Amino acid sequence: MNSRRVIGLAVHALACVIYILMNGYAVAAYKQLVGGLTSRGVAIGMAMYLIFYFFVAVNLILVFIRRQALQFGLVIFMMLAILFYLLPQYPVRGLAYCALTGGLTIAAILLTGAIDKAYARLRGQAQVKSPAIHSRRATPLLLLITALIGVCVCTVLLALGIYADATKANDSAVSYRDTQGHDGGGVQQCA
């Protein structure tokens, strides 16, 4: 196994561990801010496991793909599949998991390339190249990276907007219920 694959396996495995940590912190923060997770439709717990296994499988496949354009294309496919799976019933989770999986995978791809180049220089395997940039190869890659960063930023902003609207609607429903004299669905006590 060559060094690029070993480095790729290590970095993508680290991305999977970071996913688990960030998911744990995000769920705890969401429960503290909103007050709990709601479930609609199918059991969402199993769906989160499915998304995690899909994320791990895609990261494992990415280790064996050498062309970055194909890697970024697979990342876009993964993000769109997660959005398609969660968005009709779970908009906040869909956007959050799309940003989390996409961001971690893109970071792993870029970090793998950087570590591989540094390792090649360290071992003396890198050839001396002229500093000229081949615009034919660099421009599409830069456009793709810019588009992916834009998608991630828009996803986070949209999730924050949906969260803000949801909290405003919840606050207005609570204030309406309080002005109508309801006791929050509790049992009425008789004197």
N, C-alpha and C positions, 0 to 999 in steps of 0.2 A: 504494500500500500504506500503510495507516495505521500510526501509531506503535506501537500495541499489538502488531501482528503482527511488526514489525521487532524490537521489544524481546523478544517471545516467541521469535522465531527465534534471536536472540543468546543468550538465557538457556538455551533447550533445547539449542542447539549446545554451549554450555559444559557442560551436564550430560552430553552424550555424550562430550566430551573427558575429563571427570572420571571417567566410567565406565571408559574405557580405562586411565587412570592407576591408579585403584583396583584394577581387575582385575589389572594387572601386579604391583602390590605385594602383593595378597592371594594370588596364585598363588605368588609367591616366598616369602612367609611360610609358606604351607601346606606347600610343599616342604621348607622348613627345619625346620619343627616335626614333620611326619609322615614325611618322607623320600621323597616322590615322589607323583605322581598315579597312581592305578590306573584302569584302563579295563575296564569290563564292558559287554557288549552291543555297541551300535553305536559307531563312533568318536566319542568325546565332543568332540574338537576341532572338528569341523564343527557339532556341536550348539551349541557356545559362539558360533560365528559366527552361527548362526541366531538365537540369543537376542539377540545384539547388534543384528542387523539389525531384529528385531522391536521392540527398544527404541527404535532410531532412528526407525522408521516410526511408532510410537505417539507419540513426542515431536513428530514433524512434524505429525501429525494434530491433536494437542492445541493447536498454535499457532492453528488455525483454528476452534476451538470456544470460544465466549464464556462459556457457562454453566459455573460451577465444579462444579456437581453432576454434569454430564455428564463433565467432565474427571476428577473423582475416580472416577466409575463406570468409565471407561475404564482408569484406573490399577489399580483392583481387578481388572478383567478381565485386564489384562496380568500382574499378580502371580499370579492363579490359573492362568492358562495356563502360566506358567513352572513353577509348582509341579506342575501336572498332567503336564507334559512330563518333568520331571527326578526327581520324588519316588520312583517305584518303585525305581529303580536307583541314584540318586545323591542321597541325602537331605541330606547336608551342602551339596553344591553347589546343590541346589534351594532350600534355605532361604537360603543366602548370596546367590544371584543374585536371589531374590525380594526380599530386604531391600535389596540394592543398587539394583536397577532401580526399585523402588517408592519408596525413600527419595529417590533423585535426582530422580525425576519429580515427586514431591510438593513437594520443595524448589524445583524449577524453576517449578512452577505458582504457588506462593506468592510466590516472588521476582519473577516476571513481574507479578503483580498489584501488589506493593508498588512496583516501579520505575515501572510505568505510572501509578499514582496520584501518585507523586512528580513524574514528568515533567509530568503534567497540571496539578499545582499550580504547577510552575515556569513553565509556559507561560501560566498564568492561565485555563485552560480549565475548571477545576473550579468547580462552583457551590458557594456557601456552603450547607451543610446544617446542620440542627439536630443536636445531639449525641445525640438520642434514638435508641435502637437498636430497629429493628423486630423484635420477638421472633418474628414469624411467619416471617421470612426467616433470621434469625441462628441460631435454635436448630437446625434441621436441618443447617446447614453446620457448626456447632460439633460436633454429634454425629458427623457424618461424619469430620471431621478427627480427633476423639478416637478414633474406631474405627480409622482408618488408622494412627494412631500406636500404638495398642494392638496391631494386627496386626504392625507392624514390630518392636515390642519383643518380642512373643511369638515371632516368627520368629527373632530373634537369640538369645533365651534357649534356644529349642528346639535351635538349631544348636549352641550351646555345650554343651548337655546331651548331644547326640549325639556331639559331638567328645570330651567327657570320657569317655563310656562306651566309645568306640572306642579311646581311648588306654589306658584301664584294661584292656580286653580284650587289646590288643596286648602290654601289659606282662606280664600274667599268662600269655599264651601263650609269651613269650620266657623267663620264669622257669621254666615247666614244661618247656620244651625243654632248658634248661640243666641242670635237675635230673635229667633222663633220660639225660644223657650224649650227646646228639646234638651233632654238630659244625656244625649249621646247614645241612645239605644239601651240604656240600663233599665233595671226594674224599678218601677215607681213604688215608693214606700208609703204605706198608709199610716195615718196617725191614730 
